[in-house]
Amino acid sequence: MRRACAALRLRLTSAVFAVAASTAAIAVPTCTTASGATLAFGSIVALASTPDVTTNSGSSFWVNCTSDVTSAPTLYSSTERKLQSGFAELSFALSLATPGGIELPSASPGAPLTGLTRNGSNQTVTLHGKVRAADFKALPSGVYSRSITLTIEY
């Protein structure tokens, strides 16, 4: 029996696209995000009967956009989707929908954060992760992890 423990740490960045052609004070639309969100897959046992392993970020990832953000924020991650333990790699999927849903884009423009109210309050965004059983059955035991960067554009 092999056991692997897999965790994914999320680092968040944001991109602002604002142009000002005046010397008067201008409120700059902003979106902020939580840092340190985690997806933990837990112990994965490499047996023929083990199903895919899924997890989600729960309430550890949130976005807060001010009311002057005029377009719906989008999210993407260009980080390679492979957990690592030494030289071993374990692929994973990342989605804003359900585990195994449409993959989070790896480039701009990203996936729209639908249902996000731009009112200056923290709002939970749930990220879903999935490791396919077929991908971890032949890997050595160990702790598999990776930090990824998520980019929010607005």
MOTA-V818611 format. One record per residue. RES is the residue in one letter. PHI is phi in whole degrees, -180 to 180 (999 if undefined). PSI is psi in whole degrees, -180 to 180 (none if undefined). D_CENTER is the distance of its C-alpha to the mean C-alpha in whole Angstrom. Layout:
# MOTA-V818611
res=RES phi=PHI psi=PSI d_center=D_CENTER
res=RES phi=PHI psi=PSI d_center=D_CENTER
This chain:
# MOTA-V818611
res=M phi=999 psi=130 d_center=30
res=R phi=-111 psi=140 d_center=27
res=R phi=-124 psi=138 d_center=24
res=A phi=-129 psi=143 d_center=21
res=C phi=-112 psi=128 d_center=19
res=A phi=-126 psi=133 d_center=15
res=A phi=-140 psi=148 d_center=12
res=L phi=-126 psi=122 d_center=9
res=R phi=-102 psi=135 d_center=9
res=L phi=-107 psi=130 d_center=6
res=R phi=-108 psi=140 d_center=8
res=L phi=-118 psi=138 d_center=8
res=T phi=-128 psi=163 d_center=11
res=S phi=-135 psi=150 d_center=13
res=A phi=-120 psi=131 d_center=16
res=V phi=-114 psi=136 d_center=19
res=F phi=-122 psi=94 d_center=21
res=A phi=-133 psi=140 d_center=25
res=V phi=-126 psi=131 d_center=28
res=A phi=-126 psi=130 d_center=31
res=A phi=-119 psi=26 d_center=35
res=S phi=-134 psi=156 d_center=37
res=T phi=-92 psi=-8 d_center=38
res=A phi=-71 psi=155 d_center=37
res=A phi=-66 psi=131 d_center=34
res=I phi=-126 psi=132 d_center=31
res=A phi=-73 psi=129 d_center=29
res=V phi=-95 psi=123 d_center=25
res=P phi=-59 psi=135 d_center=23
res=T phi=-138 psi=150 d_center=20
res=C phi=-128 psi=132 d_center=16
res=T phi=-117 psi=160 d_center=15
res=T phi=-134 psi=159 d_center=12
res=A phi=-75 psi=152 d_center=11
res=S phi=-115 psi=158 d_center=11
res=G phi=81 psi=15 d_center=11
res=A phi=-63 psi=148 d_center=8
res=T phi=-135 psi=141 d_center=9
res=L phi=-113 psi=119 d_center=8
res=A phi=-115 psi=116 d_center=12
res=F phi=-80 psi=-16 d_center=14
res=G phi=73 psi=-162 d_center=17
res=S phi=-75 psi=134 d_center=20
res=I phi=-116 psi=120 d_center=20
res=V phi=-98 psi=125 d_center=24
res=A phi=-87 psi=80 d_center=25
res=L phi=-125 psi=157 d_center=28
res=A phi=-61 psi=-28 d_center=29
res=S phi=-90 psi=1 d_center=28
res=T phi=-78 psi=129 d_center=25
res=P phi=-83 psi=179 d_center=22
res=D phi=-57 psi=152 d_center=19
res=V phi=-112 psi=129 d_center=16
res=T phi=-125 psi=160 d_center=13
res=T phi=-157 psi=170 d_center=11
res=N phi=-144 psi=167 d_center=9
res=S phi=-80 psi=-7 d_center=8
res=G phi=57 psi=-129 d_center=11
res=S phi=-104 psi=18 d_center=12
res=S phi=-83 psi=-7 d_center=11
res=F phi=-124 psi=123 d_center=8
res=W phi=-137 psi=160 d_center=11
res=V phi=-128 psi=141 d_center=12
res=N phi=-132 psi=110 d_center=16
res=C phi=-114 psi=139 d_center=18
res=T phi=-76 psi=162 d_center=21
res=S phi=-67 psi=-18 d_center=24
res=D phi=-87 psi=5 d_center=25
res=V phi=-77 psi=114 d_center=22
res=T phi=-90 psi=-22 d_center=23
res=S phi=-113 psi=156 d_center=21
res=A phi=-67 psi=128 d_center=17
res=P phi=-63 psi=149 d_center=14
res=T phi=-124 psi=158 d_center=12
res=L phi=-132 psi=137 d_center=8
res=Y phi=-150 psi=166 d_center=8
res=S phi=-142 psi=121 d_center=7
res=S phi=-93 psi=1 d_center=10
res=T phi=-68 psi=139 d_center=10
res=E phi=-60 psi=137 d_center=12
res=R phi=-94 psi=68 d_center=10
res=K phi=-140 psi=122 d_center=13
res=L phi=-77 psi=148 d_center=13
res=Q phi=-127 psi=145 d_center=17
res=S phi=-141 psi=102 d_center=20
res=G phi=62 psi=-123 d_center=23
res=F phi=-94 psi=-7 d_center=23
res=A phi=-81 psi=143 d_center=22
res=E phi=-127 psi=141 d_center=18
res=L phi=-127 psi=112 d_center=16
res=S phi=-69 psi=148 d_center=14
res=F phi=-143 psi=159 d_center=11
res=A phi=-109 psi=150 d_center=10
res=L phi=-131 psi=130 d_center=6
res=S phi=-143 psi=153 d_center=7
res=L phi=-90 psi=-15 d_center=8
res=A phi=-95 psi=-133 d_center=11
res=T phi=-86 psi=163 d_center=13
res=P phi=-56 psi=131 d_center=12
res=G phi=83 psi=4 d_center=13
res=G phi=-73 psi=-167 d_center=13
res=I phi=-58 psi=127 d_center=13
res=E phi=-62 psi=139 d_center=10
res=L phi=-62 psi=130 d_center=8
res=P phi=-59 psi=155 d_center=10
res=S phi=-103 psi=5 d_center=11
res=A phi=-152 psi=165 d_center=13
res=S phi=-63 psi=142 d_center=14
res=P phi=-91 psi=-6 d_center=15
res=G phi=80 psi=-179 d_center=12
res=A phi=-94 psi=134 d_center=11
res=P phi=-66 psi=139 d_center=13
res=L phi=-87 psi=80 d_center=12
res=T phi=-69 psi=148 d_center=15
res=G phi=79 psi=4 d_center=17
res=L phi=-83 psi=117 d_center=16
res=T phi=-84 psi=126 d_center=19
res=R phi=-91 psi=83 d_center=20
res=N phi=-133 psi=13 d_center=22
res=G phi=83 psi=10 d_center=21
res=S phi=-110 psi=153 d_center=20
res=N phi=-68 psi=130 d_center=17
res=Q phi=-130 psi=130 d_center=15
res=T phi=-70 psi=133 d_center=12
res=V phi=-119 psi=122 d_center=9
res=T phi=-95 psi=123 d_center=8
res=L phi=-100 psi=140 d_center=5
res=H phi=-115 psi=137 d_center=8
res=G phi=-120 psi=151 d_center=8
res=K phi=-146 psi=132 d_center=12
res=V phi=-114 psi=122 d_center=14
res=R phi=-76 psi=136 d_center=17
res=A phi=-55 psi=-38 d_center=21
res=A phi=-62 psi=-24 d_center=22
res=D phi=-85 psi=-23 d_center=20
res=F phi=-107 psi=-5 d_center=21
res=K phi=-63 psi=-33 d_center=24
res=A phi=-101 psi=6 d_center=26
res=L phi=-87 psi=151 d_center=24
res=P phi=-72 psi=157 d_center=26
res=S phi=-69 psi=157 d_center=25
res=G phi=157 psi=-180 d_center=23
res=V phi=-99 psi=117 d_center=20
res=Y phi=-104 psi=129 d_center=17
res=S phi=-151 psi=167 d_center=14
res=R phi=-167 psi=142 d_center=12
res=S phi=-99 psi=136 d_center=10
res=I phi=-124 psi=159 d_center=8
res=T phi=-110 psi=127 d_center=8
res=L phi=-103 psi=140 d_center=6
res=T phi=-117 psi=130 d_center=9
res=I phi=-110 psi=129 d_center=10
res=E phi=-115 psi=145 d_center=14
res=Y phi=-154 psi=none d_center=17
